[in-house]
Amino acid sequence: MGKLCLLDCTKAELAALVKPSFRAKQIWNWIYHQYATSFGAMQNLPKAMREELTQAYDIMPLKIARKECSSDGTIKYLFELRDGKTIETVWLKMKDEAIDDEGNVEHEARFTVCVSTQVGCKVGCSFCLTAKGGFTRDLSAGEIVAQVLAVKMDNNLAAHRRLNIVYMGMGEPLDNLENLAKAITIFKDEDGLSISGKRQTVSTSGLSTKIDKLGEMDLGVHIAISLHAVDDELRSELIPMNKAYNIASIIDAVKRFPIDARKRVMFEYLVIKNKNDDLVSAKKLVKLLHGIKAKVNLIFFNPYEGSDYGRPTRADMTKFQDYLEAHGVLCTIRDSKGLDISAACGQLKEKELNEVAQ
């Protein structure tokens, strides 16, 4: 048996493992406020206790194997897990720091971390590079939490500086619901990273029954639906799982999902040239979302070597957006980040594998 990773523990679970309880609180603080990755750094613990903890437990279950930095501030990480498997995480700068004329900070820079929930993925989307590697295993809650800790540490972002988390990396988050929910709970803990549910977004390819289960947990998170098509024929081509969880079942589950009255349900729509970028598709999308307080995020398909799909033109994206907004659907175009690096999910892992093979 390997050592237990303390990042897998909620605060209550840690308190049950480590006695007296105030020691557990000290350890929690060292991990989440001081970014300690070894017990030796925890100088306010007795030396004997630090040695015992080192024998029984680990803290950080991953390490940076590779990273690529984009000119726009995006950083793509390839993390190696303890079993040698690799996953990807992306650090995104959403807004630069603003300084007024007197030199005061008007607002701090804002960041989002895109995290993985599985090694590989079972869904098998035809446009996704991750899918080509198949599915290996779920990530533990601690391996999900560790991604955020590691990128905050690597970018010297203080513990009190909050950020947003999107579960949009490798894997289908709802296919690993138990560990996902535990990680969300750990992130939300006010004595830890204190990342509220409203700052966490779970992106799913549409496991409608699991959408219901996530809703029942009432974790306060946002949900984003990777829709990508307006009819079952095309969606089944893009996302084979659609045959089991069709569009109608997903829309019904979304309508049951508890959301803040002030918020909207995000629908991710990956726009692929000559596949779903025409105004006929836009018209069908408006009809499909009728009665839902929705926001549509149009995403340029991010091309990679060997893909059968093409990137749409900016003009077609804008026409699509204009049609939706003219018919009452809030719509944004997500400008691609990290195009000068391995930005598409799975690209950095694929690059690493190819270089090792050579």
Sequence and secondary structure as in RCSB ss.txt:
>XXXX:A:sequence
MGKLCLLDCTKAELAALVKPSFRAKQIWNWIYHQYATSFGAMQNLPKAMREELTQAYDIMPLKIARKECSSDGTI
KYLFELRDGKTIETVWLKMKDEAIDDEGNVEHEARFTVCVSTQVGCKVGCSFCLTAKGGFTRDLSAGEIVAQVLA
VKMDNNLAAHRRLNIVYMGMGEPLDNLENLAKAITIFKDEDGLSISGKRQTVSTSGLSTKIDKLGEMDLGVHIAI
SLHAVDDELRSELIPMNKAYNIASIIDAVKRFPIDARKRVMFEYLVIKNKNDDLVSAKKLVKLLHGIKAKVNLIF
FNPYEGSDYGRPTRADMTKFQDYLEAHGVLCTIRDSKGLDISAACGQLKEKELNEVAQ
>XXXX:A:secstr
   EEGGG  HHHHHHHSSSHHHHHHHHHHHHTS   SGGG TTS HHHHHHHHHHEES  EEEEEEEE TTS E
EEEEEETTS EEEEEEEEEE  EE TTS EEE  EEEEE   EEE SS  TT TGGGG EEEE  HHHHHHHHHH
HHHHTT  TT   EEEE SSS GGGGHHHHHHHHHHHH TTTT   GGGEEEEES  HHHHHHHHHHT   EEEE
E   SSHHHHHHH GGGGTS HHHHHHHHHHS   TT  EEEEEEE TTTS SHHHHHHHHHHTTTS EEEEEEE
    TT S     HHHHHHHHHHHHHTT EEEEE    TTS  STTHHHHHHHHHHH 
